Every structure is written in structure tokens, then in C-alpha cells.
Amino acid sequence: MAKVALVTGGSRGIGAAACRLLARDGWDVAVNYRADAPAAEAVVADVTAAGRRAIAIQGDVGDEADVIRMFETAERALGPLTGLVNSAGVIGPKGRVDALTVEAVEALLRTNVIGSILTCREAVKRMSTKHGGQGGAIVNVSSGSAYIGNPGTGVLYAISKGAVNSLHIGLSQEVGGEGIRVNAVSPGMTATDMVTEEAIRRSMSAIPMGRVGEPEEIAEAIAWLMSDRASYVAGANIRVSGGRP
């Protein structure tokens, strides 16, 4: 089976690390980004330096037309897709639930939830043997926030990742017999540009290993789930959190 993956949010953080490790493992990679073209092109350069093909594709995962265009562009450039990593996401407003606005809720859920649904939908349409595809693997990047709720600081983000968890559980059962393995990774506190020093400081005492994770450590779990080494793994959600429940 050809190894061609689309990585959403591939220009930064965990997504960028996933692109590089997938290239290491023999994947050609479509690097999706929303705004930072130079960062996406830098990831493309790293993938090609590893001997694989790559393309940067601008698009907002919360926009249906953009998502369809992203998949069509990736397949024209690299061939039929057999992998999807959903790493695009936003944290959204901080604070309590009683301070949330409808506008803030809709904006975050559009990226984190609707975006994940749209990209999974388009991947299944192309990868499922039911639709004439070769099969493949999908990994949704969730978050440990779904387990702890983020009270007072980010309940909305936690809600969105809880929805992603439900998506991967249900979808894995829908398409497991159609050649597609669907799994998730739930990172703990990770050193990316989405995380503030204050957030790291507040969380440190709850991490048994006493440190935050690096994007590459999360991406190693993603790369494993995308690989044939995980050929009998479906519906799993791997917690990569330094021992934090």
C-alpha cells in the first residue's frame, strides 16, 4: 500500500513533528496549514530532505470547501491518500463557562470538532474499501484535557476534545471492516507555541515525571499508530502525558 498522508495543522508543534517522523518512516506528506506559509514550507523542506515527497496546502479545516480542496490537491500532487493525522486545533478563550460567548463557542467547535469530522469524512470517502480505496490509518490528536475538564481555565477546549474522543471511538467501529484503522493520541502538557509558561507552571506538580512533553514525543505515538506495527490497533486512545492520568 502506498504511504501518502495528509497532516492537518502540520506547520507547527505536534503536527510538524508528526510530518517529520512520518517522512522518516517512508510516508509522503501533505502539510496543511492555515496561515503560516513559511513554517509549512520549512516542514516540506525537512520532509523532502528525508527523501520523501511533500506539498504545503493552505486551508481552514473548519471550512467544508477548504477541506475538500485540501484533499483533492493532496491527491493530485501525491496520489491516493492512505493516511490522515488530525492535528489542527485551537485552544480558544480562557476562563469559566459562565463567561463564554456563543461566538467563542462556535469558533472553537468549528475548528476542533467540525474540522475533525470533515477531514475524517473526506478521508473515509477516499480510503475505505467500500468506496474503492486501499484502506489506511487515521489518527486524531485529542488532549488529556478531555479527561480532566480544565476547570476555570479551558472547559470549552476540554469539551471539544471529548467530542474528538467520541468521534474516533464511533468511526473506528464504522470503518474497521473497510480497511481503515482509526485511533487517537491524547497528549498531556506539551511544549508548543499554544501553551503558555504560566500554564506549564500550574500543571507541573500534577505530572509524575516532573516535566512537560516535547512535540516529538507525542509524534512518536502518532507515527506508531500510523504504521504497520500497529496493524491490529483500532479504537485506541494513547495517553502520552508523563504519567498524568
Secondary structure, DSSP 8 states (H G I E B T S, - for coil): ---EEEEETTTSHHHHHHHHHHHHTT-EEEEEESS-HHHHHHHHHHHHHTT--EEEEE--TT-HHHHHHHHHHHHHHH-S--EEEE--------S-GGG--HHHHHHHHIIIIIHHHHHHHHHHHHH-GGGT---EEEEEE--THHHH--TTT-HHHHHHHHHHHHHHHHHHHHHGGGTEEEEEEEE-SB-STTS-HHHHHHHGGG-TTSS-B-HHHHHHHHHHHHSGGGTT--S-EEEESTT--
